[in-house]
Amino acid sequence: MTVYDLARRLPAVPDLRALCRALAALDVVLSPDSQDRYHLYDTAWAPGAELASKRDGAGNEYSVVFTAAGAYVRGFDHESPMSPYATDDDEPWPGVLDAVPGVFREWVAEPAFSDEFGTPYVTVCLWREHGDTAWRHGDITFPDRGDDGAGWLFALLTDGTAEAFREWARDYYERPIDLDAVRHFYAGRPLTADVVTALNPATTLAAVAEHVAATGYPLSGQPGSGTSSRP
């Protein structure tokens, strides 16, 4: 699977934003004391921009920048032969960034996505403006062996099911994961004390509320959140 396949499988921008927020909120509840969570969502990352991200601690990551124009997505598989550090010129693979439109060009050179020399950490890149009917990407000739990492980097975003997250979380957190609680998040229902307890009996809604709210995920009792009970 390459960025070409990813472009066909990634949700539309509003659905992708909701899914990214759910993943970040789930990780807050599952690991409330962590300072380095796997999935993050920052609603105030930059003026006019929200950031969803994933970092696995081994040098692999993705970022999704949501703006008024749409969304810009970049991923980095540090073992891919398309890594800038695997090429002769230490530059991003030809075609990966060349066609990024002007409304997203500032994110190509974003320091948070680059090394100390200004080289972007990237093997995957795609984007979608609100008027687009599909995700777009550059014209890329892939290496004979290996790919850009799009398949495994974005697996939870392309699968989009609570079951996929439960399987991942059981391995990552090494404990049982309540599927109904995960479905609650995936449905975007306001978070309740019962759902928090079902997902992580070691914490409480009060303990995680501030960090969950920072992801933009709704909490029970917030204005406009309505009421909800555990499915």
N, C-alpha and C positions, 0 to 999 in steps of 0.2 A: 504494500500500500504506500502510495506517495501522495504528495500534495494534490495531484490530479484527482485521486480517489477521495481524499479528505474534502475537497471542494464540493463533491456530490453528496457527502454524508453529513456534513456539519449543519446543525440547525440554523434557521434564520436568526438574525441578530436579536430580536426580542426574546426568543426562546433560548438562545445561547446565553444571554445575560441572566435569565432566570435560573438556568441550570448551573452556571458558574457561582451564583450566589448561594444556591442550595448546597453545592459541594463545600464551599467555604464555611457555611454555617454548620454543616454536619461535622466538619473537622474541629470546629470550635467546641462543640458538645462532646465529641469523642476524646479530645485532647485539650481540655480547658486551660491547663497550666503551661502548655507548650509556647515557646517563643519563636518556634520555627516550624509552623504547620505546613503540611503538604500542599493544601489548596488555600489560597488567600483571595480576598476580594476587598478592594479599597475604594470606597465611594468618593473619596476626596484625594485621589492620588496626585492629580495635577489640575490646574484650572480648566474646567470644561471636559475633564477626562476621568473615567473610572478604569480601574485595572483589575482584571482577574489573572491569577498566575498559579503556576504549579512548579515546585522544585522538589526533586527527589533526593537531594543531598549528595548525589554522585556526579553532579555537573550537568544533568539533563533538566530542561525546563521549557515552559511555554509562557507566553504573555498574550492577553487579549485586551486591547485598549478600546474602550467604548467611548465614542464622542458624538457630537451632534451630527457629524457626517455619516457615521456608521460604525464599523469595527475593523481594527487592524490586528492581525494574528501573526505571531512569530513563534517558532519553536526551535530548540537546539538540542540535537542528539550528538553528544560529544564524541561518540564512537563512529559516527557516520563518515564515510569517505567524502561527503560533501561539506564537512566541517572546514571553516577557513584554515584551521590548523593542520588539516590533512592535505592541503593543496600546496603547490609550489610557490604561489605568490602571496599566501596568507590573506587572501581576499575571499569574500563570500562566493559561493558557487555561481557560475554564470547563469543569468536568468532569474535567480531567486528573488532579487530585489530590484531588478532593472525597470520593471513596469509598474512599480508602486505609484499610484497617482498622487498629484500634488496635495490633496487634502490629508494624506497620510504620510507624506515624506518626512515630516519632523520626527516621526517615530522610528524611521530607519536609522537615524543618527542619534537616537535617544541614549544618553550615557548609561542608563540603567540596563540597556540591552547590548552594551558594547564593552570591550576591554579597555585597558588604560591607554591604548594607542588609537582608540576610536574605531576598532574593527568590530562590526556587529557580530554578536553571538547568534548565528542563524543557520539553519539548514532547511527550514520550512517557513514559507511566508504566503499569506493570502489575505484578502480584504474584501469588504462588501459595503458599498454605500447604500443608504436607505432606499434609493431608487432602483437598485440592482435587483434582478430576479434570481441571481445565483452568486456564489462566491467566485472571486477571480484570483488569478495567480499568474506568474510569469511563464514564459515559454522556455522549458528546461529540457536539456538532454542529460539524462541521468547516467551515472557511472555504470559500467558493466556489472560490477559486483557491489551489492549493498544499495541502500536507498537513503532517503532523507529523514527517516525516523517518524514520519507522520502517523503511521499505523498505531504504534504503541504509545507515543507521546500523548495522543488525543483520544485514546480508546474510550475513556469514560464519557467524553463529549459526543462521540459518534454513536456509541451504543445507546446512551440516553435512558437506561432503565435502572430502576432501584435495585434489581437483582444483580446487575453488573457492579454497582457500588458495593453492595453487601459482600460479594465475593472478594472484591479488592480489599475492602476494609477488614474482613476477617483475617486475611493474610497479613496486612500491614499492621493492624493493631493487636493481632494474635488473641482475639477473644470473640465470643459470639456477638452477632449484630442483629438487632431486631428489625425484620424486614418491613413490618407495618410502620415502624417509626421512620425508616428511610423513605417509604412511600409518601409519608406525610410531608417531608421536605420536598420531594420531587414534585408533589402536587402544588407546592407553594403556599400551603395553608399556614396561617400564623402559628408560631411556636408556642406550645403550652407546657406547663409543668409536667403533665403526664407523659408527653412525648420525650422530654428530656430524661425523665427517670427511666423510661423504657429503653432508651438508647444508651444511657450511661448512669446507672444507679449511684455512682460515686459523686455526682455533682447535682446542682439544682438550677432551675430557671433563673433565679436571682443571681447566681454565681456567674452565669454565662451571658446574661441579657445584654450587657454593654458591648461585649465583643461580637455577639450575633447581630445586634443592631448596626454595628459599624460595617457589616457586610451588605447592608441594605435588605436583609431578609426580614420579613415581618414577624412581630411578636404579638401574642395575644394581649388584648387590652390597649394596643396602640390605636390612635384615631384612624378610623377607616379600615381597621384590620378585620372587623367582624368578630364572630365567635367561631370556635373550632373545638372539636374533641378528637381524641386519638382515633384513627380509623380502626 
